[in-house]
Amino acid sequence: MWSVVWAAVRSKAPYVTFPVAFVVGLVGYHLEWFLRGHPPPAAEDDKSISEQREERKLREIAGKDLTEVVSLKEKLEFTPRAVLNRNRPEKS
């Protein structure tokens, strides 16, 4: 008899689980909303992540002299050595 009961419970589980999960979620959502209250007013204006990133980049380079760049000869020192030095000219 128990095997028949367990087979019935197993076959009807989705029909019981979904409404229970729905009610628990609904109650939890409203309980959290009630406990937290209304959301705080938005600060200035909400900016997207890309806008925030661009503003941060502009602030970082604001005080730098952008005309000073590393020469290509100096950059060559930091490149990894090619296999058997085929692609890299010898330094004189």
N, C-alpha and C positions, 0 to 999 in steps of 0.2 A: 504494500500500500504506500509506503514512504517513497518508493522509487517513482510511483505515478505522481505523487505530490511534487517531488523535486523536479521531475520532467516538466510538469505544468508550470512551476515557478520559473524554471530556466527558459522556457519558451515564451513566457509572458513578461520577462524581466524588462525589456525595452519599453513596454507599454506602461509599466509601473515606475521605472526609473526616471523617464523624461519628465512627467508631471511633478514628481517629487523634487527633482533637481531644479526645475523651473520655479517652483514655489520658494525653495530655499534661496535661490539667486535673487528673486524679486524681493523677498523679505530682507535679505542682506543688503541689497542696493539701497532700499529705502531707509533701513536702519543706519547705514553709513552716512547717507545724505542728512538724516536727522541729527546725528551726532556731530558731524563736521559743520553743519550750518551752511550758509550761503558762501559761495566762493568769494575771495577778496577781490576788490576792484582791480582791473588790469593796471599794471604799471604803465609807463609811457605808452608806446604803441608796440604791439607784439611784432617782432621782426623774425623773419625766417632764419634758419641756420646759415644759409649762404650769405645773407646780408650781414649777419653778425661776424662771419668769418672775414668778409671783405673789409668791414670796419676795423677789425683787429689787425689785419695786414696793413691797412693804411696808417694806423697808429704806430705800428712797429717800424715802418720805414719813414715816418715823419721826420725824425732827427738825423737820418743817415745821409751821407753824401753818395748819391747813386752814380756819380761819374768815376768813382774809384773802383776799378774792377781788377781782378787778378789776370795777369797776362797769360797767354796760352803756353808760353815756355814754362812758367811756374806750375801751371796746371798739369803739364806733362809728367812732372815728378810724382804726382799722386795717382796716376793711372796704374792699374795693375800691369805687370809685365806680361807680354804676349808669349805664347808658347814658342820656345826657341828664339825669341827676340826677332821674329821675322817681320813683324809689323811695326816695330819701333826702331827709329834710327838711333845709332850710337851717339852718346853725348860726347862732344869734343871739349 
